[in-house]
Every structure is written in C-alpha cells, then in structure tokens.
Amino acid sequence: MLQTFSAAFVFLISLLTLISQFYITIGNSIAKGAGWLAGIGDLSGYFTIWANVLVGVALFSILFLSKNKLGRFFNSSAVQTALAVYILIVFIIYNLFLRRYGRIEGLRLIVDIFLHIVIPFSYILYWFFHTPKGSFAKRQSVIWLCYPVFYLIYILIRSVFTHKYPYFFLDPNTSGVLGMALNIFGLMILISVMGLGFILLDRTKKHPTKFDSL
C-alpha cells in the first residue's frame, strides 16, 4: 500500500510539473509567433524533460499497466535504477552548472525547482525504499550509458538542423569542439560513476526492509 501511494504521489507531481512546463514553453512560443510545435521542439532538446517524462511513464506503467510488457519492463530493478541515475544527473548538473544561468520567478521558478530538485529527490527516495533489490554486475553501469549516448547523438543531429544546443557545455560555439568533446567524456564518466554508486547501494539493500513489505 505504501509503495502504491509513493508511486502515485511521485507520478502526480511529475505529471503536474510537466504539464505546467509544456504550458509555459508552448505559451511563450505561441506569443513569439513561432507556434506550438516550435515549443515542443524546444522542450525535446532537454535531458531534464526526457528524464522527467521517463520517470512519469515508468510510474504510470507500474501503477496501471503492471501486468503487461511495458509495466513489467519499467518495474524491473535495472530500469528503475537506471532512471534513478538519470534523474540524479539532472539534479547534479543543474545545481552545479546551470542554476546560476538566467533569473526566473513565479510559476517558472516553481516548475524549475520541481523538475530539477523535488522530483529527483522524490523518485530516488521511492527507488531506495520500494524498488526490488538484487545484485547488479558492475558492467550494468556501462549498459546504462546507452540512453545518454542516444540522447547526445540525437542532440548533435538535431543541432545540424536547428543550430541550437540545449546546454552551453554541449555547444561547440561556446566550448569549442575539443571542449565539447571533453565535456561529453566527463559526463559519461560521471554517469558511469553514479551507476556504480547505485549498484553498490543496491547491494547494501539486497535484503528486504520493512518498507518493502508495505
């Protein structure tokens, strides 16, 4: 029961936050005369949006589609742990490198805090207390790089057509080609280290706790 409530809570705040973010971005895009599709296109470039969408889809699948293939996929320990790694990366990158860029207020500020702080923190707590624990091989942290690598390839291909980069550290015009390459390499190392950290934490919780049975 507690697991269901926790999943529903994180799913609800994720859904409301994403709806608010889409409302803000699409509204701004329409106001500028670019249209709603341009707004969706802008949002599609952000790792933050993708990570939060994946968390929302995963929890929706766990809550409502647990008996089909999609529900079983997202209910697996490996997938839930991978999502915990990705959403923690959102928290780390934002608070270390991006928070100081731009000043926002009102609804935009609230949504920003939820996307980058509240939802990551809430999902990691959900993962820690309710995700089935096992023993992952260390190579799992390498497998979890597949999604970030796919995202980077998508961003680089997308930039050829849009000439836009979602983050300054992925922009060769700002960092230079070598700087961008080093930034990408650093990100891959960070994600791998975080993956190893979650694997070690997973092993410490191999045996169920009182929360796992609630």
N, C-alpha and C positions, 0 to 999 in steps of 0.2 A: 504493500500500500504506500509506504513512504517513497519507494522508488518511483512509482507511478506519479505521485504528487510532485516529486522533484523534477521528473522529466517534463511533466505538464507545465510546471512553473517556468522552467528554462525555455521551453518551446514557446510559451505565451509571450515572454518578454522579448524573445528573439523575433517572433512574428511581428509584434507591435513596433519594435525598433526598425526592422527592415521596411515595413510599410511606411513609417514616418520618413525614413531616409529616401525612399523612392518618391514619396510625395514632395519632399523638399527639392530634390535634384530635378525631377521632371518638371515641377513648377517653375524652377529657375530657368530651365532650358526653354520652356514654352514662352516665358516672359521675355527671353532674349531673341525669340523668333526662330529658334533652332528646331523646335518641335520635340515631341515626347520621345521619339526614337533616339534622338541625339542624347537625351538624358539617360536613357537606358544604356546606350553605348558608352557613355562616360562611366557609369557605375560598373559596367562589366570589366573595366580595366583594373579594379582594385582587389587585391588579395583579401583585404578585410571583408569586402562584401561576399566574395566567394566562400570564405571560411565560415562566416556567419550563416550564409544560406545553407551550407553543408550541415552545420550544427542543427539548424531548424529542420531540414529534411530528415536527418538522422533521427531526431527525437520524435518527429511526426510518424515516421515509419515504425519506430519502437512502440509508440502508443497505439497506433491504429492499424498497422499493417504487419503485425508481429508474426503472422502465420504464413505470409508469402515470401518470395525470394528476396524482395527488397528489404523487408523487415528483418529477415534473418541475416542479410548482409550487414546492415547497419547495427545489428545487435551483437555482432561479433566483437570480441575483445580487441582484436587487431585494428579494426576500423575505428572503433570508439577511441582507442588510444592514439591512433593517427590524427583524428580530429582534435584531440586534446593538445597534441603537439602543434598543430597548425594554428589553433586559436590562441595558444600561449605565445606563439611567434608574433601574432597580431598585437598582443599586449606589450611584448618586449620592444618590438620595432617602433611602435607608436610612442611609447613613453620615453624611449631613449633618443629617438631621432626625429620624430615628426610632430610631437606635441607643441613644440615652440614655433612651428610654422603656421602663420595665419591666426587671427583672432576672431573667434565666433562667439555668439551669445544666443540666448533664447532657446527655442526648440532645437536648433542645430547643435548647440552645446550639449544639451541633454542627450540627443541621439548619439553624438560623438562619444560621450562618456559611456553610454551603454554598449556601443559597438566595440569599443577598444578596452574597456575595463570591466564593466558589470557582467556582460555575457561571458567573456573569457573566464573570469573568476567563478561564475556560477556553474559553467559547464565543467570546469576542472574539479570543482567540489563534487558535482554529480558523478564524474568519472571515478574519483577517488573512493567514494562511498558505495557506489552501486554497480559499476562495471565489473563483470566477472573477471577474476584474476587468474592468470596462468603464468607459464614461463616462456617468454618470447626468446628466440635466438637473437644474438646481437646483430645479425645481418638484417633483422627486421627494420632497423633504423635506416638502412640503405634503401630498402623497398619503399619506405615511407617518403623517400625523396621523389618518387615518381610523379606525384601530384604537383609539388613545387616546380619541378623541371618542366612539366606540361604547361604550367601557368607562365613560366618565363618564356618558353617558346611561343606561346600564344601572344604574350605582350610584345615580343620583338617583331613577330609577323604583323600584329595589329599596328604597331608604330610606323611600319612602312607605308601604310595607307592613311593613317590619321596624323602622323607626325607629332603624336602626343605620348608622353610617358607618365604613368600614374605616380611615380616616386622619383625624387631627384637622384637617388643613388642608382637608378636604372636608366638614367638619361645620359647618353654619351655626349650630348651637347654641354652638359653641366660637369660631368665627372671625367669626360674623355673616354675613349674606347677601352684603354687599359684600366682606368679607374672603375669603369662599369664592370669589366671582367673580374677585377679583384673583389668588387662588392658582391657580385653573384657568387664567386667562390666562397667568400666569407659567410654569405647567407646559407649556402649548402652545408658548410662546416657547422654553423650554429644549429641548423635544423637536425643534423646528424647527432650532435652532442645532446640536444634536447631529447631526441628519440632515445638515445642510450640512457639518459636520466629517467625517462618514463619507464623504460624496461627494468631498470634497477628498482624503481619504486614499485612497479608491478610485482616484482619478485618478493618484496617485503610484505605484500598483501596477498600472497598466494593462498593463504588460508582465509576462509570467510570470517568476517567480523559480525557483530550483532546487527550492523546496518544492512548487511547483505541479505538477511533473512526477513527484513521488514517489508 
